[in-house]
Amino acid sequence: MNFDLASVDYILETTRSVRKRLDLTRPVDRETVERCLEIAIQAPTGSNQQGWKWLIVTDADVKAQIGEYYKRSWYDYAGVAVRAETGQEPSAQMQRVVNSARYLADHMHEVPMMIFPCIHGRAPNASPSANAGLYGSIIPAAWSLMLALRARGIGTAWTTLHLSYEKECNEILGIPADVTTAALLPIAYFTGETFQKADRVPASKLTYWESWGA
Ligand SMILES: Cc1cc2nc3c(=O)[nH]c(=O)nc-3n(C[C@H](O)[C@H](O)[C@H](O)COP(=O)(O)O)c2cc1C
């Protein structure tokens, strides 16, 4: 099979965190999301366990409750953390991320759909192998989901802030205590197709061959 590498690379390089350009007024159809989930679950899992579950929420009342915790977490922690980490006012680029993230915090409850990628099990802090196995068995699939959605005009953002209130959110969502939520993905069609490659430190500067530091 001849891949259309230009299109594949374009999707991989322009799947950005979409926040301000989420169309909060347009419903997302279930069939499209179900198709994307079928694609996502082709991702690898440790020992091929496939211990994932995908919780999808469209109910306005539930979204409002989760959105409130997300917003609280943002205003409690995130704005403060940016200053604390750098010790100074954020750069222009960081300021843009902060503005965009604040917008999402203010509007999270309005997104047409929320998806919670979940995995059976909890991370035992003392075991790097188990921790890597747990998160490594849900994140590849969730990222595939985001790529598949993006290819269909649907924007997402990887978010984790609601987990500052994991217990409260689990209660609202009915997620059992032995399940780990990897993220809260806001799901909405995006407006405009003008996503760009991000400005990153080149991989060549971050890559060692054969031994650390080489
Ligand atoms: C583990 C993880 C947690 C994140 N949590 C949040 C979050 O809670 N809220 C948010 O708005 N963005 C969150 N992000 C998105 C990052 O801010 C974003 O990926 C980064 O600014 C780079 O932007 P880009 O995704 O458009 O390239 C998270 C990303 C990752 C990988």
The ligand as an SDF file (V2000), in Angstrom:
LIG
                    3D

 31 33  0  0  0  0  0  0  0  0999 V2000
    0.1330   15.1710   30.5780 C   0  0  0  0  0  0  0  0  0  0  0  0
   -0.4820   16.4190   30.0040 C   0  0  0  0  0  0  0  0  0  0  0  0
   -1.3680   17.1460   30.7740 C   0  0  0  0  0  0  0  0  0  0  0  0
   -1.9750   18.2990   30.2570 C   0  0  0  0  0  0  0  0  0  0  0  0
   -2.9280   18.9380   31.0040 N   0  0  0  0  0  0  0  0  0  0  0  0
   -3.5650   20.0130   30.4860 C   0  0  0  0  0  0  0  0  0  0  0  0
   -4.6530   20.6020   31.1840 C   0  0  0  0  0  0  0  0  0  0  0  0
   -5.0750   20.1550   32.2590 O   0  0  0  0  0  0  0  0  0  0  0  0
   -5.2560   21.6740   30.6190 N   0  0  0  0  0  0  0  0  0  0  0  0
   -4.8780   22.1850   29.4070 C   0  0  0  0  0  0  0  0  0  0  0  0
   -5.4760   23.1600   28.9480 O   0  0  0  0  0  0  0  0  0  0  0  0
   -3.8590   21.6200   28.6960 N   0  0  0  0  0  0  0  0  0  0  0  0
   -3.2080   20.5520   29.2030 C   0  0  0  0  0  0  0  0  0  0  0  0
   -2.2130   19.9300   28.4780 N   0  0  0  0  0  0  0  0  0  0  0  0
   -1.8700   20.4360   27.1210 C   0  0  0  0  0  0  0  0  0  0  0  0
   -0.5050   21.1530   27.0630 C   0  0  0  0  0  0  0  0  0  0  0  0
   -0.6300   22.4020   27.6850 O   0  0  0  0  0  0  0  0  0  0  0  0
   -0.1210   21.3010   25.5890 C   0  0  0  0  0  0  0  0  0  0  0  0
    0.0850   20.0260   25.0380 O   0  0  0  0  0  0  0  0  0  0  0  0
    1.1440   22.1240   25.3860 C   0  0  0  0  0  0  0  0  0  0  0  0
    0.9070   23.4560   25.7570 O   0  0  0  0  0  0  0  0  0  0  0  0
    1.6220   22.0970   23.9360 C   0  0  0  0  0  0  0  0  0  0  0  0
    0.6230   22.5690   23.0660 O   0  0  0  0  0  0  0  0  0  0  0  0
    0.1180   21.6890   21.8200 P   0  0  0  0  0  0  0  0  0  0  0  0
   -0.5430   20.4680   22.3970 O   0  0  0  0  0  0  0  0  0  0  0  0
   -0.8540   22.5660   21.0850 O   0  0  0  0  0  0  0  0  0  0  0  0
    1.3050   21.3360   20.9920 O   0  0  0  0  0  0  0  0  0  0  0  0
   -1.6370   18.7580   28.9560 C   0  0  0  0  0  0  0  0  0  0  0  0
   -0.7550   18.0040   28.1650 C   0  0  0  0  0  0  0  0  0  0  0  0
   -0.2100   16.8370   28.6720 C   0  0  0  0  0  0  0  0  0  0  0  0
    0.7000   16.0210   27.7810 C   0  0  0  0  0  0  0  0  0  0  0  0
  1  2  1  0
  2  3  1  0
  2 30  2  0
  3  4  2  0
  4  5  1  0
  4 28  1  0
  5  6  2  0
  6  7  1  0
  6 13  1  0
  7  8  2  0
  7  9  1  0
  9 10  1  0
 10 11  2  0
 10 12  1  0
 12 13  2  0
 13 14  1  0
 14 15  1  0
 14 28  1  0
 15 16  1  0
 16 17  1  0
 16 18  1  0
 18 19  1  0
 18 20  1  0
 20 21  1  0
 20 22  1  0
 22 23  1  0
 23 24  1  0
 24 25  2  0
 24 26  1  0
 24 27  1  0
 28 29  2  0
 29 30  1  0
 30 31  1  0
M  END
$$$$
